Amino acid sequence: MPAGGPHHKMLENDGCTRWLGAEVLLAEPGHAKLRMRIREEMTNGFDIVHGGMVFTLADTCFAMACNDPAGDDATITVASGVDINFLKSAKLGEEITAEAVRVAQTGRSGVYDVVVSRGEDTIAVFRGRSRTVPVPTQEVTPE
């Protein structure tokens, strides 16, 4: 993440998002936006972006929208299920953007929509269902 830009605590140790090269454009409770450029290792045998890369960007954006950017030491919000529809493709060197918004929240459950676009074209629509749970405890393995 560029210094001085939007910040989200969950990305501090997120090697996958770092590998994607995703740039945080917006990080607010219930709303997030990410951008990434398609690199050669993100393409498939048809020379278009691999669907897993589009999914990963959308999923990360969804997670950012579900969790407070400042963090919460007691709970985390995770996916309980998702659906994605791929509508168009993107190619090497193109830039895609994912934007997530909260649609509904009741208690510990939420619904979020993520639109992945390339310029004005929507390339995928992702709907995520979330659940807030206690922070998992680290089990210490005896030596």
C-alpha positions as a Markdown table, in Angstrom:
| # | Residue | x | y | z |
|---|---|---|---|---|
| 1 | Met | 0.0 | 0.0 | 0.0 |
| 2 | Pro | 1.3 | 3.4 | -0.8 |
| 3 | Ala | 2.3 | 5.5 | 2.2 |
| 4 | Gly | -0.3 | 8.1 | 3.2 |
| 5 | Gly | -3.1 | 6.3 | 1.2 |
| 6 | Pro | -6.1 | 4.5 | 2.7 |
| 7 | His | -5.1 | 1.9 | 5.2 |
| 8 | His | -6.7 | -1.4 | 6.3 |
| 9 | Lys | -5.3 | -3.3 | 9.3 |
| 10 | Met | -6.2 | -6.7 | 7.9 |
| 11 | Leu | -3.8 | -6.2 | 5.0 |
| 12 | Glu | -0.7 | -5.6 | 7.2 |
| 13 | Asn | 0.2 | -9.3 | 7.1 |
| 14 | Asp | -1.7 | -10.3 | 3.9 |
| 15 | Gly | 0.9 | -11.8 | 1.6 |
| 16 | Cys | -1.7 | -12.7 | -1.0 |
| 17 | Thr | -2.9 | -9.2 | -1.5 |
| 18 | Arg | 0.7 | -8.0 | -1.5 |
| 19 | Trp | 1.5 | -10.5 | -4.3 |
| 20 | Leu | -1.5 | -9.3 | -6.3 |
| 21 | Gly | 0.0 | -5.8 | -6.1 |
| 22 | Ala | -3.5 | -4.5 | -5.2 |
| 23 | Glu | -3.7 | -0.8 | -4.3 |
| 24 | Val | -6.2 | 0.3 | -1.7 |
| 25 | Leu | -8.3 | 3.1 | -3.0 |
| 26 | Leu | -11.0 | 3.2 | -0.3 |
| 27 | Ala | -11.2 | 1.5 | 3.1 |
| 28 | Glu | -14.3 | 2.4 | 5.2 |
| 29 | Pro | -16.6 | 0.3 | 7.3 |
| 30 | Gly | -19.0 | -1.4 | 4.8 |
| 31 | His | -17.3 | 0.0 | 1.7 |
| 32 | Ala | -13.9 | -0.7 | 0.1 |
| 33 | Lys | -12.2 | -0.4 | -3.2 |
| 34 | Leu | -9.1 | -2.0 | -4.7 |
| 35 | Arg | -7.2 | -1.8 | -8.0 |
| 36 | Met | -4.7 | -4.1 | -9.6 |
| 37 | Arg | -2.9 | -4.5 | -12.9 |
| 38 | Ile | -3.0 | -7.9 | -14.7 |
| 39 | Arg | 0.5 | -9.4 | -14.8 |
| 40 | Glu | 1.7 | -12.3 | -17.0 |
| 41 | Glu | 1.5 | -14.8 | -14.1 |
| 42 | Met | -2.2 | -13.9 | -13.6 |
| 43 | Thr | -3.3 | -15.0 | -17.1 |
| 44 | Asn | -4.5 | -18.4 | -18.2 |
| 45 | Gly | -4.0 | -20.5 | -21.3 |
| 46 | Phe | -6.3 | -18.2 | -23.3 |
| 47 | Asp | -4.2 | -15.1 | -22.6 |
| 48 | Ile | -6.9 | -13.6 | -20.4 |
| 49 | Val | -6.9 | -13.0 | -16.7 |
| 50 | His | -7.5 | -16.2 | -14.7 |
| 51 | Gly | -10.9 | -16.2 | -13.0 |
| 52 | Gly | -9.2 | -17.1 | -9.7 |
| 53 | Met | -7.3 | -13.8 | -9.9 |
| 54 | Val | -10.6 | -11.9 | -10.4 |
| 55 | Phe | -12.2 | -13.9 | -7.5 |
| 56 | Thr | -9.2 | -13.2 | -5.2 |
| 57 | Leu | -9.4 | -9.4 | -5.8 |
| 58 | Ala | -13.2 | -9.4 | -5.2 |
| 59 | Asp | -12.8 | -11.6 | -2.1 |
| 60 | Thr | -10.2 | -9.4 | -0.6 |
| 61 | Cys | -12.3 | -6.3 | -1.3 |
| 62 | Phe | -15.3 | -8.1 | 0.3 |
| 63 | Ala | -13.2 | -8.9 | 3.4 |
| 64 | Met | -12.1 | -5.3 | 3.7 |
| 65 | Ala | -15.7 | -4.0 | 3.6 |
| 66 | Cys | -16.7 | -6.6 | 6.2 |
| 67 | Asn | -14.0 | -5.6 | 8.7 |
| 68 | Asp | -13.3 | -2.3 | 10.3 |
| 69 | Pro | -10.2 | -0.7 | 8.8 |
| 70 | Ala | -8.8 | 0.1 | 12.3 |
| 71 | Gly | -9.3 | -3.5 | 13.3 |
| 72 | Asp | -11.0 | -5.2 | 16.3 |
| 73 | Asp | -9.0 | -7.3 | 18.7 |
| 74 | Ala | -12.1 | -9.4 | 19.7 |
| 75 | Thr | -13.7 | -10.4 | 16.4 |
| 76 | Ile | -13.1 | -10.9 | 12.7 |
| 77 | Thr | -15.7 | -11.1 | 9.9 |
| 78 | Val | -15.2 | -14.0 | 7.4 |
| 79 | Ala | -17.0 | -15.3 | 4.4 |
| 80 | Ser | -19.8 | -17.8 | 5.0 |
| 81 | Gly | -20.4 | -18.2 | 1.3 |
| 82 | Val | -20.0 | -16.4 | -2.0 |
| 83 | Asp | -21.2 | -16.4 | -5.6 |
| 84 | Ile | -19.4 | -14.9 | -8.6 |
| 85 | Asn | -20.6 | -14.3 | -12.1 |
| 86 | Phe | -17.9 | -13.7 | -14.8 |
| 87 | Leu | -19.3 | -11.4 | -17.5 |
| 88 | Lys | -16.2 | -10.2 | -19.5 |
| 89 | Ser | -12.5 | -10.8 | -19.5 |
| 90 | Ala | -9.4 | -8.7 | -19.0 |
| 91 | Lys | -6.0 | -9.0 | -20.6 |
| 92 | Leu | -2.4 | -8.7 | -19.7 |
| 93 | Gly | -1.5 | -5.1 | -18.7 |
| 94 | Glu | -5.1 | -4.0 | -18.1 |
| 95 | Glu | -6.2 | -2.6 | -14.8 |
| 96 | Ile | -9.2 | -3.9 | -12.9 |
| 97 | Thr | -11.0 | -2.4 | -9.9 |
| 98 | Ala | -13.1 | -4.1 | -7.3 |
| 99 | Glu | -15.6 | -2.1 | -5.2 |
| 100 | Ala | -17.5 | -3.7 | -2.3 |
| 101 | Val | -20.6 | -2.3 | -0.5 |
| 102 | Arg | -22.6 | -3.6 | 2.4 |
| 103 | Val | -26.2 | -4.5 | 1.2 |
| 104 | Ala | -27.5 | -5.7 | 4.6 |
| 105 | Gln | -26.4 | -6.4 | 8.1 |
| 106 | Thr | -28.3 | -8.2 | 10.9 |
| 107 | Gly | -26.5 | -9.2 | 14.0 |
| 108 | Arg | -23.4 | -11.2 | 13.1 |
| 109 | Ser | -24.5 | -11.8 | 9.5 |
| 110 | Gly | -24.1 | -9.6 | 6.5 |
| 111 | Val | -24.5 | -9.5 | 2.7 |
| 112 | Tyr | -22.1 | -7.5 | 0.5 |
| 113 | Asp | -21.9 | -6.9 | -3.3 |
| 114 | Val | -18.7 | -6.5 | -5.1 |
| 115 | Val | -18.4 | -5.2 | -8.7 |
| 116 | Val | -15.2 | -5.9 | -10.6 |
| 117 | Ser | -14.7 | -3.6 | -13.5 |
| 118 | Arg | -12.2 | -2.7 | -16.3 |
| 119 | Gly | -12.8 | 0.9 | -17.0 |
| 120 | Glu | -16.6 | 1.3 | -17.7 |
| 121 | Asp | -17.1 | -2.5 | -18.3 |
| 122 | Thr | -18.3 | -4.7 | -15.5 |
| 123 | Ile | -16.3 | -8.0 | -15.8 |
| 124 | Ala | -17.6 | -9.8 | -12.7 |
| 125 | Val | -20.3 | -9.5 | -10.0 |
| 126 | Phe | -19.6 | -11.1 | -6.6 |
| 127 | Arg | -22.1 | -11.5 | -3.7 |
| 128 | Gly | -20.6 | -12.4 | -0.4 |
| 129 | Arg | -22.3 | -13.5 | 2.8 |
| 130 | Ser | -20.4 | -12.8 | 6.0 |
| 131 | Arg | -20.3 | -14.0 | 9.6 |
| 132 | Thr | -18.6 | -12.2 | 12.5 |
| 133 | Val | -16.8 | -14.6 | 14.8 |
| 134 | Pro | -14.4 | -14.4 | 17.8 |
| 135 | Val | -10.7 | -14.0 | 16.8 |
| 136 | Pro | -9.3 | -17.5 | 16.6 |
| 137 | Thr | -6.8 | -18.3 | 19.4 |
| 138 | Gln | -3.4 | -19.5 | 18.5 |
| 139 | Glu | -2.7 | -23.0 | 19.7 |
| 140 | Val | 0.8 | -23.6 | 21.1 |
| 141 | Thr | 2.3 | -26.8 | 19.8 |
| 142 | Pro | 4.6 | -28.5 | 22.4 |
| 143 | Glu | 8.2 | -29.0 | 21.2 |
